Structure formats: structure tokens, C-alpha cells
Amino acid sequence: MGSFRRASKIFFRSPKFGSPSYTHRLSWTQFGWNRHAFCSHSRQNSRDNVNFADLSQFPPERIRNFSIIAHVDHGKSTLADRLLELTGTIKRGHGQPQYLDKLQVERERGITVKAQTATMFHKHKFQGADVIDAQEPLNFLLNLIDTPGHVDFSYEVSRSLAACQGALLVVDAAQGVQAQTVANFYLAFESNLTIIPVINKIDQPTADPDRVKAQLKSMFDLDPIDALLTSAKTGQGLEQVLPAVIERIPPPPGNCSSPLRMLLLDSYYDEYKGVICHVAVVDGTLRKGDKISSAATGQAYEVLDVGIMHPELTPTGVLLTGQVGYVVSGMRSTKEARVGDTLYQHRSIVEPLPGFKPVKHMVFSGLYPADGSDFEALNHAIERLTCNDASVSVTKESSTALGLGFRCGFLGLLHMDVFHQRLEQEHGAHVISTVPTVPYIFEYSDGSKEQVQNPAALPSNPKKRVTATWEPTVIATIIIPSEYVGAVITLCSERRGEQLEYTFMDSQRAFMKYRLPLREIVVDFYNELKSITSGYASFDYEDSE
Ligand SMILES: Nc1nc2c(ncn2[C@@H]2O[C@H](COP(=O)(O)OP(=O)(O)OP(=O)(O)O)[C@@H](O)[C@H]2O)c(=O)[nH]1
């Protein structure tokens, strides 16, 4: 669980926010290419041009793995659609906007919940002083990872970023930098990714790309000249995106001749194929028929199928260094597929890759069958759903009023809501959920400590006196038009917030950081914030660890 603070005492930690230095940014001249002299051949990029079965034509230097990150609704999924169309991966006007948003809940709510990967092929010709003019356009393999924008799903974002070397940071040309732009920027920055700023929605009448460029400079020290201006709606400026990806983002590192090592990025259960794992091959080669082992469990499996997502599962029989794809290996449950695990050639000796940070459950709620006799059905539905959403924790509990049920831990309130909706829509379960709670730590007179997720579980032992209580806190980022500053400061202090930072991004927008008790924000903080700022506030929080 996250960082706790003594419920009665406030610890001040000075904020760390300022202009970071960007030592990781790739220089154009490093590749010997001229920044402005590139051309691309999107029309030549049809599915027919590429023989998917032969991935050997894509050594790491012909691969780019990138992600699209943004604040909610700034246009990530629409931009992803356009790139898939531009490369002929999906047909133009395929009649299904936000192609990569596959879940019913994603389509209904217009949000991305699960990160999705798609492999595209694109021909590109380098031009410039150092490049021989007669050079033929080269074929590149591009892995695009569409990520969720909402704070609750930032766990998915960090997982996706682990497989990437670069990210398109999409910012709405009218709304400018928002709270999750800041959070996602730092996730990408801390992962050492090359960041390409994309100012999207320039077709809107209120678009002000110059203001956004100035914000990108002042907030993140991103050079305005590097920003691409696009409209994913009208197609304006989109032709610059893939050339920038190819020219600015470095190829994946890794050693083709080393023994196989791959990172398990995600997994889901398919009724026909069993567990399908999304993997990034870091070193070596993976072939159908290979025997692989898991560093986490020591279990060995045979590779039954292997391929790429183009955008549907497309068998290739092999995945080479730097490539991202899927593996079917006879795993019976996604519990065997530990996200962040290293898979390697059976019997070889390799150093496991650094995994992901374990998930942190921020809110807990009880789930009970609406009809008490449906416990087994609910149990089955929860088991099936957690197969595809390993970020939920589940333990059995019982209540005198509601009978047998479950206590589930979620990453946040939207995550909890989405889980309920998916239980009903995808598994036909009818549930009653209890008011969300946050975990507390209690310290007793004998020096022992205990974490309690459910108030009903608080022990009432008269021999043990509670001497201290800790509650979880978060660091909240709030971006608002300047005229709402007073009201927001009042709200945050009423909610026991501690101001860590308060600056102006430009003449119209203020940026604030607060440490807030999680309990104060789980119930209605965001609604209240929206209402006092006429809907203009953007808000994000992270564990205050
Ligand atoms: N005018 C205009 N609208 C756009 C543009 N790009 C996307 N939109 C619209 O903006 C809305 C949000 O777009 P999405 O692509 O779903 O945004 P997202 O960032 O993927 O959102 P999440 O998945 O919720 O994080 C949709 O209604 C799009 O049609 C654009 O360039 N111009």
C-alpha cells in the first residue's frame, strides 16, 4: 500500500518540481539525418507490401516501439486510428472509431481502460546531406501502444512504457497541458523515453498552439520547434508523425545473439487459445516450438503459437530481438502469467529483467451477490474477470446483513466502477457494492501494527490499546484557470490538504500540488472540484511515497 501519514500529524516534504534536464534526448545528428528533410511513403504502406511471416527483415534498427500518452480525451485513440489507417493496418472508414478501445465499457464511456498494442509497417526514406540520394525507402516495423489516460489506470501506462523507447505526448491545442499530461510526461521521462510533443485538435476554433508550445517549454523544457501540429479529426499534419517517430525515437536496445529474454507485458484469457501473453523480446529469438521458462514461477512451457498484433493476432512463427508480439504457451490461468516476469529459453541461464512496481490498491469495497444464493456465480464471474485484470485484489469476506461476498482492492474509484460495470456486462453478475474505504494502519500499545481495510475488521481486544493511526496520503496535481485559485485553496484546506507547490503555467492557468489524505478524495472531491471551477479543473493524484 502507499505512503501513510499519521492521521493526526502532518509531515511536510518539499516538492520536487521544476525544469528537469533532458540528457536522454536523441540528437538528430547522432543518426546523421537532417531534422527537416524527411519524406515518407504512406501510400506505399499497404498490408500487401509486407510478408508478415518474415520478420527477419526487421532487425532492431528497423523497429520503433512507441506509446501515445495524454490527458483524457486529448485524442490518443483517434490519433492511433489515423496512424493505423495511414499504414494500411486497418481500412479507412472501418466504421469503428477508437479501434483499439475494444471493451464495451471503453466504447460506452469513451475511455481507454486497457493498453493495446498494434504492429504497423511503414516505408520511410531518409533525406539529408549525409544520406545517399538514391537510397530506397526502407521498411520499418512500428509497435504502437495505446494507453489509458485516466489516473486510475496509470499502472497500465507504466507497463506499456516499459516496452517503448519513445512516446508521443498528445496535448489538446485548446485545453493545453492538463494534470494527466504532467503525470504521464513524468512517467515517460523517468523511463528515459524520447518524448515527441504532438499538439492535437488544431482544427478547433479555440485552438492556440503557440500557448501550448509555451506551456510545454515552461513545464517540461520541451523545445517548441520539436512539437508536431495535428488534427486527428481532419488529418492535418498527420503525415509528419511517423517520420518523426522513425527519425527521433531510438531503436530498441538488445542483443540478437544473446540467449532469449522477454518481458511479459500483459496477458488475457481467450476461450479458444487459453492464456495469451503480450511480450517484448529484449534479447535473442523466440520460435514456435521453443521451450520457455518463467523466472517468477520456474514453470516451463512449450510455445504453441507466436506472432504480432496486426492489429488482430497474426501468427509469424518467430519474434526477434526488439519485437513486440504475443505468445500462446498452454498456460492455464493468467495467474501463471505474472506481468513484469522474464520469460527465457528453458535451461539457459539469464539475468531476469527488472519487473514492474507491484500494484497499489488505493480503495477497497465489498462486493456481494444481489441475490444471496448467487455467491458461486459471482465467485466464478470475479475469477474470470480478474484473469484479465490482475490489478484487482480479491479476498472472501462475510457480512451479517449481506451474507458471503468479497473484499476487492482497486487502483481508484473509476477502476472500481469499471470493474463493476464489466462484471455486469461481460459476466451477467448482479452485485451490491459497499461504500469504498481506504486502508488504515493501527499501532497498538504492545508495539504491534496492523493494516485494516474494512472498518468491520477492526479488532476490539481490550488488552490492546490503539496508540497511533496512520492513513494513506496522495500527492494531487491540480491545474485550473487563475480565477478559481481561491476556491480551490479553500477546498483543499477543508479536506486537510497541505500545499506543496503553487505556480502559474502562464497568465491564465495555475498549477498546484497538494498532499491530501486519500480518504478525503475518494468520495466526492473530484465532483466538488469540478463544481467550484465550473468544470475547468483538471486533477490527478499519485501515491505520495
Ligand atoms: N475537433 C477535434 N476533435 C478530436 C480530434 N481528435 C480527437 N477528437 C475528438 O476528441 C474526443 C476524444 O478523443 P479520443 O481519441 O477518444 O481521446 P483519448 O485521449 O483516447 O481519450 P481516453 O481514451 O479517454 O484517454 C473524441 O470525441 C474525438 O472524436 C481532433 O483533432 N479535432
The ligand as a MOL file (V3000), in Angstrom:
LIG
                    3D

  0  0  0     0  0            999 V3000
M  V30 BEGIN CTAB
M  V30 COUNTS 32 34 0 0 0
M  V30 BEGIN ATOM
M  V30 1 N -12.0070 18.5970 -33.2030 0
M  V30 2 C -11.2420 17.5310 -32.9750 0
M  V30 3 N -11.6960 16.5250 -32.2080 0
M  V30 4 C -10.8830 15.4530 -31.9870 0
M  V30 5 C -9.5790 15.3760 -32.5510 0
M  V30 6 N -9.0170 14.2230 -32.1270 0
M  V30 7 C -9.9330 13.5960 -31.3410 0
M  V30 8 N -11.0490 14.3340 -31.2640 0
M  V30 9 C -12.2730 14.0250 -30.5020 0
M  V30 10 O -11.9730 14.1080 -29.1120 0
M  V30 11 C -12.7070 13.1190 -28.3730 0
M  V30 12 C -11.7320 12.2700 -27.5400 0
M  V30 13 O -10.9040 11.5330 -28.4250 0
M  V30 14 P -10.2220 10.1450 -28.0130 0
M  V30 15 O -9.3730 9.7500 -29.1500 0
M  V30 16 O -11.2410 9.1620 -27.5100 0
M  V30 17 O -9.3750 10.6220 -26.7680 0
M  V30 18 P -8.4390 9.7600 -25.8270 0
M  V30 19 O -7.3240 10.6670 -25.4640 0
M  V30 20 O -8.1130 8.4570 -26.4650 0
M  V30 21 O -9.3350 9.5210 -24.5710 0
M  V30 22 P -9.1890 8.3880 -23.4170 0
M  V30 23 O -9.1560 7.0610 -24.0890 0
M  V30 24 O -10.4150 8.5760 -22.6170 0
M  V30 25 O -7.9960 8.6880 -22.6290 0
M  V30 26 C -13.4780 12.2910 -29.4100 0
M  V30 27 O -14.7860 12.8210 -29.4720 0
M  V30 28 C -12.7420 12.5780 -30.7240 0
M  V30 29 O -13.5880 12.4850 -31.8460 0
M  V30 30 C -9.1340 16.4730 -33.3860 0
M  V30 31 O -8.0180 16.5030 -33.9070 0
M  V30 32 N -10.0080 17.5090 -33.5500 0
M  V30 END ATOM
M  V30 BEGIN BOND
M  V30 1 1 1 2
M  V30 2 2 2 3
M  V30 3 1 2 32
M  V30 4 1 3 4
M  V30 5 2 4 5
M  V30 6 1 4 8
M  V30 7 1 5 6
M  V30 8 1 5 30
M  V30 9 2 6 7
M  V30 10 1 7 8
M  V30 11 1 8 9
M  V30 12 1 9 10
M  V30 13 1 9 28
M  V30 14 1 10 11
M  V30 15 1 11 12
M  V30 16 1 11 26
M  V30 17 1 12 13
M  V30 18 1 13 14
M  V30 19 2 14 15
M  V30 20 1 14 16
M  V30 21 1 14 17
M  V30 22 1 17 18
M  V30 23 2 18 19
M  V30 24 1 18 20
M  V30 25 1 18 21
M  V30 26 1 21 22
M  V30 27 2 22 23
M  V30 28 1 22 24
M  V30 29 1 22 25
M  V30 30 1 26 27
M  V30 31 1 26 28
M  V30 32 1 28 29
M  V30 33 2 30 31
M  V30 34 1 30 32
M  V30 END BOND
M  V30 END CTAB
M  END
